[in-house]
Amino acid sequence: MRNDRPAIDSFLKLRRIAFVGVSRKEADFSRALWKEFRERGYDLIPVNPNAGMIDSLPAVASISAIDPPPEGVMLLTPATQSLAVTREAIQCGVKAIWLYRAVGRGAVSPEAVRLARDAGCQVIAGECPFMFLDPDKFPHSWHRGFKTLIGTMPQ
C-alpha cells in the first residue's frame, strides 16, 4: 500500500473534511491534528457519536448525518472500525479517504483500502498529515526525514 504525493496534495486541497473519531479529550493526538487543520482554515465536521461538542462545533454521530456531505474523510478510528466507516463514506458520495496512522496500525485496514479503491476513491493509507502540513517542525521533520532515508516517503 504505497501512497503517492499527488493524492496527498489533492486531499489537502479539499476544504470540507469530516474527522471521524476525533476525540473528546483535549490531550488526545487526534485533537492536535484537528487543531492544525482548523488553524489552516479547513471546514471540519467532527464525527463522534459520544461527543456533544468539539471546539464549539456540534459533533455528528455518522457521516450520513452531514449535510452537505464532506469532500473528504479523515479516519482517526481504530482499524477495526475503518471498513464500516469507509463503506458509509462511499455510500455518502465521498471520493477522498485518508486512513490515518502514526504508529501501529492506526486506522489502516487492508479491507477498507481495497473497498475504497474498488469504488474509485482516492485513498491515503497510513500517512501522518503533519509530515505534509508542517514538515519543518520536530518531530514531523524527523519522521519525514526518516521515511525519506528509508525510501518510504510518498513521491
N, C-alpha and C positions, 0 to 999 in steps of 0.2 A: 504494500500500500504506500507507494511513493506519491507525495504531493508535489504539485508544480507551482511555482511562484505566480504565474499569471492567474491561476484560480484563487490564490490567496489575495492578490491585489484586487481582483474583481469583487471578492466578498467584502473586502474592506472599503470598497467604494459604495456599497449599499448604505442606505440611510436608516431604514426601518427594520430593526432586528429584534426578534424575540430571544430573550435569555432564559432558557428552560433549565430550571434547577438552581437559579441564583438563590443563595442562602439568605435566611432571615438574620443570621448572625453577622454583625458588622465586621468582625475579625476574620471571617472566612475568606479564603483566597478568591472565591468567585465574586465577592463584593469588590475586591481590588480591581479585578478585570472590568466589572460593571462600571465602577467609578471612572476608570480610564476611558472607556467608550463614551460615557456621558459627558466627560470633560471635553471630548473631541466633537461634541455636537450631534452624536447619533440619537435617533428617536428610538429609545429602547422600551420594550414591553417586558416586565418581569412575569415569568410563568413559574408559579409555585403554589400548589393547592393549599399549602399550610401557612402561607404568608399573607397577611392582610395588606400591608404596605411595604414597599421597598423604596427608601429615599423619597417619600411623599408621593409615590406612584402606586396606584392600586394594582396588586398582583392578580393575575387571572389564573384559573385552575388548569387551563389547557390551551393549546394553540388554536383550537377551533373556536375559542371564546374571543379571539382577537378580530376586531373589525375596524378598518380593513385589514386583511391578512398582512403579515410581515413579508418583507422581501427575502429575508434570510433568518435562519435559526442557529443560535449558538447553544449546543448541548453541553451542559455542565453536570449532567446526571451520571449516576453510576452506569457502567457499560450494560448491566442487566436491564436497564430501562430504555436504552437507546433505540432498540428495534421498534418498540411501541411508539416512541416519540417521533422517530423518523417516518414511520407509517402515517401517523397523524399529520405531520408536516407535508408530506406528499399529497395526502387527501385534501389538504387546505390550499394546494397550489404552490407551495414554497419550492423554489428551484435551487436554493443555495443553503447547504447544511454544513456546519463546522462541528465536528465531534472533538471537543477539547481534551487535551492531555498535557500534563506537565510531567508527572511521574506515574509509574504504574500503568494500568490500562486506561484510566480516565474514563471518558465517555465512549471510547472506541470499541465498537462491536463489529466484527467482520460481516455479520449478517445485516446489520444496519447499513454499512458501507455498500454492500452488494445491492441491497434493496434500493438505496438512493441512486446508485449509478445505473441500475437497470431501468429506473424511472426517468433517466435523463437529467438528474440533478447534478449540480456542481457540488463536489464533496471535498472537504478538507478533513482528513482523518489523522488526528493525533498531534497537531502542532499547537504551540502556545502562542496566542496572538501578540503577547508582549514582545516577542522577538521581532515582530514586524511593525508594531505600533511605536515602540520605544526601544529600539535596538541598542542605543548607546548607554543605557543605564544598567548598572550592576543589579541583579545577576543576569539580566537578559542579554547583556553584551557577552558575558562568559558563555551562556547557553548557546547563543548564536555562533560564537567563535568555535566552541567545541564541535557543534554539528557541522560547521564548515570544514574543520580539520579532519573529521572522520568521514566526510563526504555524504552526509545525510541532510544537509541544508537544502531546502527546495530551491531549484533553479528556474 
